[in-house]
Amino acid sequence: MVHFQQILREYLEIHGYWVLFVGTFLEGEAILIMAGFLAFQGYLQISSVILTAFVGSFLGDQFYFYLGRLKGRALLKRFHVLARKFRQALKMIEKYGSLVAFFSRFTYGFRIVLPIILGITSLAPRTFFLINLASALMWSIIFSLAGFLFGKSAALFFDDVGKYEHYLILTLAGLITSAWLFHLYHAWNMKKPARMRLARIRALHVLPVDSR
């Protein structure tokens, strides 16, 4: 067990921050929470975890924003998933304005889509830059500390958290997966009326036509 922990520590010290950077650049709440817990265990530094997540998240949304600005309309025509979410995103932008840029990374299902769509709109790049800066900092602190405080909470119940490290990692992974599944189930329920309308339309189209 000690040998395995030493290998894990050495691997994370060399590659952990790069993996975290790529994960937060793409999306990454789950990997960031896990990194926060590993920081509590001493495999990573919590300050470095927050900094890495901040840089990865900030640069990720900047990339998606400029992708929307340069290629957004072409992406809407090519990717149907993006086109389907376009109207929903526009409603959010109309309702909340530039605040959408701040909360985009906290919005399940729109983490990547919203910056792209904001890039298509008339939102000034400088405004997005400043909002993205503040949002990325808050996001990285909240989710890093969520994992770190999970470890702190476990320490209240176990004298030696290291002995139960594997079980705690599995528990944390299970909690993250459960939250993800809950979001999927909620999104599926929200789309139920639309699916029922589509089913009725399809049923009407397949009904035989009376030739009398």
KOLFISE-165674 format. One line per field, with one value per residue: residue number from 1; x, y, z of N, C-alpha, C, CB in turn. Coordinates in steps of 0.001 Angstrom, whole numbers, plus 500000, padded with zeros to 6 digits. Glycine has a CB too. Layout:
BEGIN
k	c(NUM, ...)
n_x	c(X, ...)
n_y	c(Y, ...)
n_z	c(Z, ...)
ca_x	c(X, ...)
ca_y	c(Y, ...)
ca_z	c(Z, ...)
c_x	c(X, ...)
c_y	c(Y, ...)
c_z	c(Z, ...)
cb_x	c(X, ...)
cb_y	c(Y, ...)
cb_z	c(Z, ...)
END
This chain:
BEGIN
k	c(1, 2, 3, 4, 5, 6, 7, 8, 9, 10, 11, 12, 13, 14, 15, 16, 17, 18, 19, 20, 21, 22, 23, 24, 25, 26, 27, 28, 29, 30, 31, 32, 33, 34, 35, 36, 37, 38, 39, 40, 41, 42, 43, 44, 45, 46, 47, 48, 49, 50, 51, 52, 53, 54, 55, 56, 57, 58, 59, 60, 61, 62, 63, 64, 65, 66, 67, 68, 69, 70, 71, 72, 73, 74, 75, 76, 77, 78, 79, 80, 81, 82, 83, 84, 85, 86, 87, 88, 89, 90, 91, 92, 93, 94, 95, 96, 97, 98, 99, 100, 101, 102, 103, 104, 105, 106, 107, 108, 109, 110, 111, 112, 113, 114, 115, 116, 117, 118, 119, 120, 121, 122, 123, 124, 125, 126, 127, 128, 129, 130, 131, 132, 133, 134, 135, 136, 137, 138, 139, 140, 141, 142, 143, 144, 145, 146, 147, 148, 149, 150, 151, 152, 153, 154, 155, 156, 157, 158, 159, 160, 161, 162, 163, 164, 165, 166, 167, 168, 169, 170, 171, 172, 173, 174, 175, 176, 177, 178, 179, 180, 181, 182, 183, 184, 185, 186, 187, 188, 189, 190, 191, 192, 193, 194, 195, 196, 197, 198, 199, 200, 201, 202, 203, 204, 205, 206, 207, 208, 209, 210, 211, 212)
n_x	c(500829, 501923, 503909, 502367, 501064, 503252, 504036, 501738, 501785, 504179, 503521, 501353, 502583, 504205, 502532, 499981, 499019, 499002, 497085, 494888, 494769, 494096, 491648, 490061, 490131, 488554, 486123, 485327, 484389, 484228, 486846, 488180, 487090, 487969, 490719, 490935, 490407, 492614, 494564, 494104, 494963, 497619, 498899, 498845, 499182, 496939, 496749, 498068, 496406, 494059, 495053, 495879, 493428, 492017, 493466, 493218, 490392, 489716, 491178, 489998, 487288, 487768, 488820, 486574, 484813, 486033, 486083, 483381, 483032, 484537, 483877, 481286, 478660, 478962, 479400, 476903, 475358, 476522, 476603, 474057, 473331, 474382, 472908, 470327, 470463, 470811, 468590, 467610, 469790, 469869, 467522, 468236, 470303, 468880, 467322, 469086, 471261, 474627, 475413, 475132, 477518, 479058, 477873, 477951, 479765, 478847, 476529, 474804, 475160, 475467, 477990, 480108, 478745, 477514, 479635, 480463, 478143, 477847, 480008, 479062, 477205, 476808, 478376, 481017, 484468, 486260, 484577, 483632, 486074, 486750, 484561, 484743, 487199, 486649, 484653, 485946, 487829, 486217, 484857, 486967, 487922, 485658, 485026, 487456, 487835, 485623, 486266, 488526, 487416, 485773, 487612, 488494, 486157, 485933, 488076, 487116, 485784, 487483, 490497, 492893, 492975, 494288, 494308, 491817, 491706, 491281, 488608, 487360, 487924, 486468, 483921, 483648, 483792, 481463, 479528, 479856, 479181, 476520, 475377, 475730, 474129, 471670, 471307, 471123, 468768, 466954, 467121, 466125, 463489, 462573, 462463, 460421, 457656, 458112, 458989, 456679, 454926, 456230, 455984, 453203, 452868, 454291, 452737, 450376, 451243, 451703, 449247, 446742, 445407, 442099, 440550, 438045)
n_y	c(498798, 501256, 501488, 501750, 504188, 505896, 505733, 506802, 509399, 510386, 510255, 512053, 514420, 514903, 514749, 515501, 518197, 518934, 517195, 518121, 520739, 520315, 519009, 521009, 522944, 521822, 521085, 519921, 519913, 517614, 516490, 518546, 518688, 516206, 516651, 518576, 517028, 515280, 517122, 517691, 515282, 515537, 514981, 516891, 520492, 522721, 525435, 525470, 523799, 525354, 527557, 526321, 525290, 527658, 528966, 527065, 526892, 529570, 530102, 528170, 529035, 531483, 530598, 529205, 531352, 532983, 531122, 530962, 533577, 533610, 531265, 530621, 530698, 528910, 526599, 526280, 525505, 523114, 521428, 519852, 519587, 521845, 523777, 523187, 523967, 526602, 528418, 528186, 529164, 531789, 532807, 532791, 534657, 536936, 537281, 537501, 538949, 540119, 538759, 536092, 535244, 535111, 533069, 530898, 528701, 527442, 526328, 523511, 521534, 523664, 524568, 524684, 525482, 528040, 530083, 529942, 530762, 533290, 534445, 534738, 536703, 540300, 540926, 542603, 541767, 542591, 542976, 540369, 539143, 540290, 539496, 536738, 536321, 536867, 534957, 532500, 532467, 532367, 529946, 528057, 528230, 527475, 524771, 523474, 523732, 522316, 519612, 519530, 520159, 517989, 516018, 517101, 516838, 514070, 513515, 514094, 511869, 509718, 508618, 508164, 509131, 508290, 505482, 504812, 505817, 504889, 504031, 506429, 507929, 506450, 506851, 509624, 509768, 508376, 510124, 512329, 511154, 510482, 513033, 513922, 512059, 512741, 515304, 514599, 513084, 515033, 516807, 515126, 514770, 517403, 517632, 515981, 516808, 517876, 515605, 514073, 515615, 515410, 512679, 512480, 513943, 512374, 510076, 510961, 511316, 508739, 507591, 505843, 507084, 507931, 506711, 506929)
n_z	c(500000, 500846, 498931, 496603, 497126, 497098, 494426, 493222, 494290, 493160, 490453, 490277, 491097, 488919, 486613, 487379, 487480, 484810, 483761, 485184, 484183, 481437, 481801, 483065, 481129, 479166, 480518, 483346, 486263, 487852, 487841, 489068, 491657, 492574, 492458, 494436, 496704, 496591, 497061, 499721, 500741, 500340, 497974, 496023, 495825, 497321, 496656, 494188, 492761, 492628, 491169, 488758, 487841, 487546, 485473, 483385, 483086, 482535, 480132, 478540, 478216, 476994, 474591, 473524, 473254, 471280, 469270, 468726, 467810, 465455, 464015, 464632, 463367, 461277, 462763, 463961, 461788, 461171, 463450, 465018, 467688, 468920, 467554, 468475, 471121, 470856, 470767, 473391, 474787, 473832, 474949, 477634, 477548, 476753, 478999, 481215, 480337, 480165, 482425, 482000, 480930, 483208, 484745, 483077, 483186, 485409, 484666, 483932, 481036, 479348, 479492, 477594, 475348, 475796, 475942, 473233, 471861, 472986, 471799, 469232, 469517, 470082, 472231, 473771, 473375, 475409, 477599, 477987, 478596, 481127, 482719, 482464, 483695, 486425, 486885, 486352, 488393, 490739, 490265, 490213, 492824, 494375, 493567, 493929, 496688, 497495, 497118, 498797, 501307, 501568, 502185, 504630, 506126, 506203, 507830, 510315, 511072, 510764, 512170, 510828, 507768, 505520, 505560, 504648, 502172, 499486, 499619, 500216, 497929, 496072, 497150, 496834, 494045, 493497, 494545, 492851, 490402, 490936, 491198, 488589, 487183, 488265, 487190, 484490, 484533, 485359, 483190, 481208, 482077, 481818, 479101, 478437, 477775, 475189, 473832, 473913, 472368, 469905, 469476, 469143, 466799, 464985, 465103, 463914, 461300, 460431, 460390, 458551, 455465, 454767, 451948, 450924)
ca_x	c(500000, 502827, 504570, 501374, 500855, 504429, 503946, 500656, 502259, 505174, 502837, 500562, 503491, 504743, 501500, 498665, 498565, 498705, 495787, 493905, 494666, 493341, 490281, 489328, 490029, 487420, 484924, 486129, 484034, 484521, 488291, 488619, 486707, 488882, 492030, 490853, 490557, 494003, 495354, 493963, 495775, 499027, 499467, 498925, 499058, 495621, 496928, 498419, 495190, 493188, 495685, 495815, 492025, 491676, 494074, 492598, 489000, 489700, 491627, 489007, 486145, 488241, 488923, 485226, 484240, 486592, 485621, 482052, 483158, 485123, 483276, 480039, 477523, 479265, 479205, 475457, 474859, 477138, 476327, 472646, 473224, 474631, 471772, 469166, 470639, 470997, 467420, 467584, 470857, 469467, 466530, 468991, 471031, 467888, 466801, 470110, 472282, 476034, 475608, 475210, 478941, 479595, 477316, 477944, 480511, 478091, 475259, 474962, 474710, 475770, 479339, 480878, 477861, 477246, 480700, 480435, 477007, 478176, 480927, 478272, 476461, 477553, 479088, 482383, 485498, 486832, 483592, 483677, 487363, 486685, 483578, 485322, 488267, 486033, 483917, 486908, 488436, 485236, 484606, 488120, 487991, 484514, 485089, 488683, 487581, 484609, 487006, 489392, 486581, 485317, 488668, 488438, 484999, 486262, 489035, 486366, 485256, 488559, 491749, 493897, 492236, 495071, 493928, 490544, 491825, 490638, 487163, 486918, 487962, 485308, 482724, 483595, 483438, 480052, 478730, 479934, 478398, 475106, 474966, 475677, 472948, 470504, 471171, 470636, 467370, 466193, 467058, 465243, 462117, 462237, 462202, 459330, 456543, 458518, 459013, 455293, 454390, 456851, 455383, 451851, 453020, 454693, 451590, 449454, 451814, 451661, 447866, 446308, 444518, 440825, 440455, 436647)
ca_y	c(500000, 502401, 501561, 502287, 505606, 506616, 505811, 507749, 510737, 510790, 510476, 513278, 515559, 515145, 514885, 515852, 519543, 518955, 516517, 519064, 521857, 519861, 518732, 522250, 523629, 521219, 521268, 519599, 520018, 516354, 516348, 519591, 518240, 515124, 517265, 519209, 515974, 514819, 518170, 517452, 514114, 515886, 514630, 518151, 521687, 523301, 526713, 525159, 523246, 526495, 528336, 525543, 525249, 529009, 529217, 526169, 527284, 530888, 529985, 527374, 529859, 532461, 529871, 528953, 532640, 533397, 530125, 531434, 534822, 533371, 530141, 530266, 530440, 527665, 525508, 526102, 524770, 521784, 520610, 519990, 519738, 523259, 524532, 522963, 524714, 528011, 529187, 528219, 530062, 533162, 533208, 533073, 535904, 538014, 537451, 537860, 539802, 539709, 537869, 534723, 534950, 534776, 531815, 529863, 527513, 526801, 525886, 522176, 521371, 524856, 524991, 525001, 526095, 529462, 530972, 529957, 531586, 534660, 534929, 535096, 537932, 541567, 541151, 543067, 540850, 543081, 542692, 538930, 538882, 540661, 538630, 535399, 536334, 536754, 533698, 531398, 532486, 531862, 528531, 527243, 528207, 526731, 523326, 522965, 523631, 521278, 518365, 519665, 520095, 516600, 515354, 517622, 516233, 512668, 513475, 514177, 510535, 508725, 509119, 508111, 509149, 507552, 504063, 504661, 506695, 504306, 504047, 507817, 508316, 505809, 507547, 510924, 509507, 507999, 511337, 513123, 510437, 510619, 514392, 513956, 511304, 513532, 516354, 513964, 512720, 516289, 517299, 514206, 515112, 518708, 517470, 515017, 517359, 517997, 514251, 513630, 516327, 514816, 511355, 512673, 514384, 511200, 509175, 511527, 511129, 507335, 507127, 505625, 508093, 507367, 506950, 506975)
ca_z	c(500000, 500913, 497623, 495655, 497429, 496663, 492957, 492921, 494622, 492159, 489176, 490366, 491163, 487573, 485574, 487919, 487130, 483373, 483601, 485712, 483241, 480264, 482239, 483303, 479835, 478458, 481361, 484497, 487677, 488538, 488039, 489996, 493001, 492919, 492701, 495750, 497710, 496542, 497713, 501158, 501049, 500235, 496669, 495282, 496651, 497058, 495959, 492802, 492155, 492321, 490103, 487518, 487412, 487118, 484165, 482408, 482866, 481896, 478746, 477824, 477820, 476020, 473321, 473002, 472867, 469984, 468303, 468342, 467057, 464135, 463289, 465306, 462465, 460558, 463723, 464136, 460627, 461095, 464632, 465375, 469143, 469183, 467018, 469346, 472363, 470517, 471187, 474856, 475223, 473519, 475958, 478845, 477321, 476748, 480361, 482196, 479743, 480239, 483578, 481486, 480779, 484532, 485259, 482039, 483610, 486480, 484081, 483358, 479661, 478545, 479893, 476387, 474356, 476050, 475443, 471769, 471440, 473362, 470773, 468045, 469829, 470016, 473484, 473519, 473877, 476669, 478641, 478241, 479245, 482544, 483383, 482463, 484686, 487747, 486955, 486423, 489729, 491697, 489954, 490605, 494292, 494924, 493333, 494559, 498124, 497720, 497303, 499965, 502506, 501682, 502946, 505996, 506783, 506461, 508933, 511568, 511390, 510713, 512734, 509762, 506492, 504519, 505566, 503940, 501006, 498300, 499824, 500146, 496514, 495439, 497647, 496173, 492646, 493485, 494755, 491616, 489387, 491308, 490830, 487124, 486773, 488653, 486177, 483260, 484749, 485385, 481803, 480484, 482483, 481266, 477669, 478252, 476988, 473787, 473259, 473746, 471198, 468722, 469284, 468602, 465410, 464199, 465039, 462912, 459961, 460016, 460308, 457166, 454905, 454310, 450502, 450483)
c_x	c(500867, 503510, 503623, 501167, 502047, 504427, 502898, 501115, 503237, 504514, 502078, 501447, 504031, 503638, 500169, 498149, 498253, 497356, 494669, 493691, 493815, 491882, 489461, 489215, 488797, 486113, 485329, 485698, 484474, 486011, 488814, 488269, 487656, 490275, 492059, 491021, 491989, 494949, 495279, 494847, 497270, 499675, 499682, 498858, 497746, 495743, 497250, 497234, 494263, 493746, 495588, 494405, 491580, 492205, 493416, 491184, 488903, 490080, 490636, 487853, 486543, 488335, 487545, 484557, 484742, 486290, 484237, 482121, 483630, 484363, 481888, 478901, 477728, 479055, 477730, 474865, 475346, 476736, 474907, 472454, 473409, 473465, 470540, 469258, 470721, 469831, 467328, 468612, 470491, 468443, 467221, 469728, 470082, 467407, 467853, 471236, 473683, 476333, 475695, 476662, 479564, 479146, 477389, 478644, 479845, 476795, 475450, 474380, 475034, 477188, 480179, 480035, 477710, 478383, 480744, 479335, 477230, 479149, 480209, 477548, 477375, 478302, 480551, 483404, 486087, 485882, 483605, 484961, 487284, 485716, 484120, 486415, 487702, 485337, 484860, 487554, 487477, 485001, 485736, 488234, 486896, 484703, 486378, 488445, 486513, 485287, 487879, 488586, 485943, 486337, 488683, 487302, 485272, 487195, 488342, 485892, 486354, 489846, 492842, 493175, 492954, 494707, 492676, 490518, 491082, 489120, 486614, 486918, 486773, 484010, 482557, 483209, 481971, 479136, 478706, 479087, 476907, 474570, 474808, 474434, 471664, 470246, 470618, 469156, 466486, 466033, 466113, 463782, 461663, 461860, 461029, 458151, 456879, 458539, 457598, 454643, 454941, 456245, 453980, 451911, 453375, 453541, 450584, 449939, 451704, 450233, 447447, 445302, 443266, 440625, 439020, 436279)
c_y	c(501256, 502606, 502171, 503778, 506446, 506801, 506837, 509179, 511251, 511088, 511805, 514524, 515932, 515515, 515459, 517203, 519676, 518311, 517448, 520230, 521475, 519627, 519983, 523097, 523132, 521395, 521123, 519791, 518776, 516222, 517382, 519224, 517144, 515673, 517960, 518195, 515464, 515858, 518025, 516292, 514387, 515541, 515881, 519302, 522389, 524637, 526495, 524570, 524388, 527299, 527620, 525512, 526601, 529285, 528357, 526574, 528609, 530791, 529175, 528217, 530970, 531829, 529662, 530242, 533062, 532387, 530516, 532679, 534569, 532325, 529766, 529896, 529162, 526458, 525224, 525284, 523325, 520865, 520871, 520195, 521207, 524117, 524391, 523807, 526219, 528871, 529291, 529206, 531519, 533681, 533571, 534406, 537095, 538323, 538010, 538736, 539243, 538829, 536409, 534305, 534536, 533384, 530661, 528584, 526803, 526177, 524549, 522119, 522534, 525366, 525425, 525794, 527602, 530395, 531057, 530885, 533049, 535280, 535354, 536422, 539165, 541887, 541497, 542085, 541286, 542803, 541216, 538555, 539145, 539770, 537216, 535273, 536108, 535402, 532512, 531312, 531916, 530367, 527649, 527148, 527319, 525221, 522701, 522735, 522590, 519927, 518386, 519521, 518723, 515795, 515799, 516989, 514772, 512529, 513576, 512797, 509467, 509345, 509188, 508001, 508329, 506075, 503806, 505462, 506168, 504348, 505468, 508333, 507727, 506482, 508893, 510776, 509142, 509200, 512208, 512487, 510571, 511996, 514525, 513242, 512050, 514638, 515779, 513619, 513963, 516840, 516437, 514504, 516437, 518609, 516533, 515585, 517473, 516633, 513750, 514319, 515731, 513457, 511479, 513087, 513206, 510234, 509655, 511271, 509679, 506800, 506925, 506681, 507398, 507751, 507045, 508369)
c_z	c(500000, 499570, 496584, 495878, 496979, 495148, 492544, 493181, 493562, 490820, 489189, 490430, 489795, 486591, 486078, 487471, 485642, 483084, 484067, 484755, 482032, 480637, 482450, 482046, 479078, 479236, 482813, 485928, 488452, 488833, 489030, 491432, 493474, 493228, 494060, 496870, 497761, 497148, 499225, 501600, 500900, 498921, 495808, 496277, 496308, 496324, 494487, 492053, 491730, 491156, 488763, 486959, 486887, 485711, 483083, 482062, 482121, 480421, 477902, 477333, 476851, 474624, 472703, 472535, 471481, 468885, 467798, 467482, 465622, 463327, 463800, 464380, 461665, 461470, 463951, 463000, 460623, 462239, 465128, 466884, 469524, 468719, 467910, 470617, 472122, 471016, 472702, 475389, 474966, 474527, 477274, 478729, 477355, 478173, 481315, 481634, 479896, 481452, 483165, 481334, 482104, 484980, 484259, 482495, 484783, 485963, 483383, 481947, 478750, 478794, 478695, 475402, 474559, 475616, 473919, 471271, 471823, 472367, 469505, 468260, 469756, 471311, 473201, 474107, 475218, 477837, 479002, 478980, 480745, 483317, 483509, 483516, 486090, 487920, 487117, 487799, 490768, 491507, 490465, 492129, 494875, 494767, 493872, 496044, 498445, 497956, 498536, 501256, 502687, 502489, 504404, 506788, 507126, 507656, 510301, 512020, 511440, 511257, 511666, 508424, 505437, 504435, 504732, 502635, 499792, 498416, 499713, 498710, 495777, 495870, 496951, 494711, 492517, 493665, 493499, 490523, 489665, 490936, 489330, 486611, 487119, 487631, 484870, 483372, 484731, 483964, 480967, 480811, 481887, 479790, 477385, 477472, 475495, 473109, 473002, 472543, 469916, 468417, 468686, 467130, 464510, 464034, 463996, 461489, 459479, 459959, 458855, 456707, 454381, 452837, 450014, 450048)
cb_x	c(499060, 503875, 505038, 500028, 500613, 505686, 503602, 499400, 502926, 506239, 501868, 499654, 504637, 505495, 501246, 498712, 499617, 499808, 495752, 494347, 496065, 493959, 490301, 489999, 491314, 487683, 483798, 487214, 482523, 484047, 489030, 487985, 485239, 488952, 492370, 489524, 489601, 494413, 494865, 492495, 495376, 499766, 498545, 497779, 500274, 494850, 498041, 499600, 494460, 493022, 497149, 496310, 491118, 492236, 495590, 492598, 488264, 490655, 493013, 488487, 485489, 489614, 489619, 484361, 484588, 488102, 485593, 481217, 484128, 486560, 484178, 479609, 477319, 480718, 479877, 474755, 475288, 478632, 477354, 471870, 474274, 475916, 471444, 469052, 471889, 471153, 466151, 467846, 472166, 468891, 465499, 469983, 471775, 466689, 466286, 470702, 472222, 476924, 474477, 474472, 479675, 479157, 475884, 478610, 481931, 477780, 474711, 474287, 473262, 474764, 480048, 481396, 476496, 476977, 482045, 480228, 475698, 478766, 481939, 477252, 475821, 476602, 478992, 482593, 486609, 487132, 482187, 483572, 488464, 486269, 482243, 485880, 489038, 485029, 483059, 487986, 488844, 483915, 484434, 489415, 487871, 483211, 484966, 489864, 487162, 483633, 487852, 490119, 485498, 485107, 490022, 488276, 483754, 486899, 490053, 485166, 484202, 488771, 492203, 494884, 492048, 496537, 493697, 489389, 493273, 491105, 486810, 487807, 489278, 485264, 482806, 484938, 484307, 479776, 479283, 481399, 478796, 474920, 475978, 476939, 472946, 470703, 472533, 471448, 467206, 466895, 468470, 465581, 462016, 463404, 463444, 458848, 456156, 459899, 459756, 454480, 454727, 458363, 455325, 451086, 454100, 455874, 450917, 449287, 453277, 452491, 446924, 445695, 445224, 439624, 441163, 435705)
cb_y	c(500004, 502208, 500152, 501543, 505802, 505884, 504424, 507431, 510737, 509697, 509313, 513225, 515258, 513906, 513542, 515827, 520566, 518236, 515172, 519583, 522306, 518568, 517941, 523051, 523403, 519728, 520237, 520269, 520227, 515166, 516483, 520939, 517729, 514098, 518271, 519935, 514816, 514514, 519570, 517167, 512965, 515233, 513633, 518262, 522643, 523490, 527535, 524192, 522288, 527401, 528613, 524120, 524812, 530040, 528939, 524761, 527381, 531844, 529335, 526267, 530463, 533027, 528514, 528275, 533719, 533593, 528704, 531709, 535767, 532939, 528940, 531384, 531624, 527684, 525841, 527461, 525465, 521919, 520901, 518756, 518849, 523709, 524061, 521473, 524241, 528171, 528556, 526818, 529718, 533238, 532072, 531941, 535857, 537633, 536121, 536612, 541163, 540934, 538047, 534599, 536159, 535826, 532030, 530388, 527897, 527812, 526941, 521123, 521148, 525964, 523858, 523718, 525437, 529664, 530497, 528534, 531063, 534699, 533866, 533982, 537829, 542705, 539905, 544478, 540725, 544596, 543114, 538145, 539747, 542125, 538620, 535061, 537664, 537894, 533516, 531562, 533920, 532621, 528334, 527831, 529634, 527168, 523038, 523948, 524984, 521189, 518082, 521020, 521159, 515964, 515627, 519137, 516343, 512036, 514607, 515120, 510135, 508205, 508228, 506909, 510592, 507680, 503584, 505100, 506889, 502859, 503448, 508696, 507858, 504312, 507747, 511638, 508388, 506981, 512142, 513260, 508948, 510374, 515418, 513317, 509926, 514137, 517038, 512697, 511966, 517338, 517311, 512739, 515173, 519671, 516947, 514530, 518731, 518661, 513277, 513914, 517830, 514686, 510590, 513735, 515479, 510489, 509062, 513034, 511561, 506484, 508121, 504234, 508905, 507880, 505852, 506507)
cb_z	c(501214, 502025, 497168, 495794, 498933, 497107, 492354, 493765, 496006, 491986, 488877, 491589, 492101, 487069, 484950, 489397, 487526, 482585, 484402, 487080, 482783, 479680, 483503, 484397, 478988, 478212, 480995, 484367, 487832, 487697, 486703, 489626, 493016, 491778, 491584, 495903, 497419, 495090, 497286, 501516, 500157, 501302, 495936, 494220, 496441, 498372, 496622, 492753, 493149, 493555, 490441, 487755, 488568, 488108, 484216, 482926, 484197, 482621, 478695, 478704, 479051, 476449, 473532, 474069, 473915, 470098, 468936, 469571, 467765, 464286, 463378, 466156, 461508, 460019, 465052, 464220, 459341, 461075, 465755, 464915, 469871, 468498, 465594, 469713, 473080, 469005, 470636, 475434, 474511, 472099, 476191, 479131, 475979, 475851, 480892, 482771, 480353, 480276, 484579, 480138, 480212, 485564, 485664, 480775, 483986, 487578, 483086, 484252, 479646, 478849, 480635, 475723, 474405, 477516, 475953, 471213, 472071, 474771, 470445, 467713, 471234, 469692, 474397, 474117, 472860, 476576, 478189, 476919, 478618, 482687, 482609, 481084, 484626, 487965, 485706, 485353, 490118, 491557, 488438, 490014, 494860, 494231, 491845, 494349, 498674, 496513, 496099, 499940, 502445, 500271, 502310, 505977, 505888, 505226, 508780, 511408, 510362, 509258, 513901, 509967, 505993, 504827, 507000, 504841, 500657, 498095, 501192, 501017, 495854, 495786, 499176, 496290, 492069, 494569, 495942, 491143, 489343, 492812, 491339, 486522, 487432, 490058, 485923, 482951, 486082, 486295, 481165, 480831, 484006, 481445, 476977, 479592, 477530, 473682, 474195, 475026, 471269, 468917, 470624, 469423, 465303, 464857, 466416, 463134, 459955, 460965, 460998, 457023, 453775, 455198, 449750, 451592)
END
